Amino acid sequence: MESGQIAIHPYVIAELALGSLHDRINTLAVMDKLAGVIVASRFEVRRMIEAHSLYSRGIGLTDAHLIASCLMTPGIKLWSHDRALRNIAITLGLHAHLP
């Protein structure tokens, strides 16, 4: 993370903030310092859903925003343990292969 190779979407921070976090204050402070991705507008997300036929594929709105933002932010890859999101990222060439 110190090398600046990780970027985060504000919706991910918000989703995590809604849960139980160890060392909550510091964890959120670290996430807030990470580079951000371009945040897609609702219209851009809708167009992307239709353009890539992402309906009925097992993802939700936050996932769709992540995908749209990755498509809009140069050099960004997506890493997720979520199977549906990961499969779409692979299909779109957005999947980050991490050790």
ZAMARGU-4260 file (C-alpha; in steps of 0.2 Angstrom, whole numbers, plus 5000, padded with zeros to 4 digits):
<rodrens>
0) 5000/5000/5000 | 5014/5012/5004 | 5020/5010/4985 | 5004/5018/4979 | 4999/5002/4969
5) 4982/5001/4977 | 4967/5012/4973 | 4950/5011/4981 | 4933/5016/4977 | 4923/5027/4990
10) 4909/5015/4990 | 4921/5001/4996 | 4926/5012/5011 | 4908/5016/5015 | 4903/4997/5014
15) 4918/4993/5025 | 4914/5007/5037 | 4896/4999/5039 | 4904/4983/5046 | 4915/4979/5061
20) 4933/4984/5059 | 4948/4980/5070 | 4956/4997/5075 | 4942/5006/5066 | 4948/5024/5067
25) 4966/5019/5060 | 4959/5007/5047 | 4947/5019/5040 | 4961/5033/5040 | 4973/5022/5030
30) 4959/5018/5017 | 4955/5037/5016 | 4973/5040/5011 | 4973/5027/4997 | 4973/5034/4979
35) 4955/5034/4972 | 4948/5028/4956 | 4937/5039/4944 | 4919/5037/4951 | 4907/5034/4937
40) 4890/5043/4937 | 4874/5034/4938 | 4872/5036/4919 | 4889/5029/4915 | 4885/5014/4926
45) 4869/5011/4917 | 4877/5013/4900 | 4890/5001/4905 | 4878/4988/4912 | 4869/4988/4895
50) 4885/4988/4885 | 4892/4973/4894 | 4876/4964/4897 | 4879/4964/4916 | 4861/4962/4921
55) 4856/4945/4929 | 4874/4941/4932 | 4874/4941/4952 | 4881/4958/4955 | 4874/4973/4964
60) 4875/4992/4962 | 4892/4994/4971 | 4900/4980/4961 | 4893/4988/4945 | 4901/5005/4951
65) 4917/4996/4954 | 4918/4989/4937 | 4913/5005/4928 | 4926/5014/4938 | 4939/5002/4933
70) 4935/5003/4915 | 4936/5022/4917 | 4952/5023/4927 | 4968/5019/4916 | 4979/5005/4922
75) 4967/4999/4936 | 4963/4981/4939 | 4950/4974/4950 | 4954/4961/4964 | 4939/4953/4973
80) 4935/4936/4982 | 4917/4938/4976 | 4915/4925/4962 | 4902/4934/4952 | 4912/4950/4952
85) 4929/4941/4949 | 4921/4932/4934 | 4915/4948/4926 | 4932/4956/4929 | 4941/4942/4921
90) 4929/4943/4906 | 4932/4962/4904 | 4951/4960/4906 | 4950/4969/4923 | 4955/4955/4935
95) 4971/4958/4945 | 4981/4942/4948 | 4988/4943/4965 | 4998/4930/4975
</rodrens>
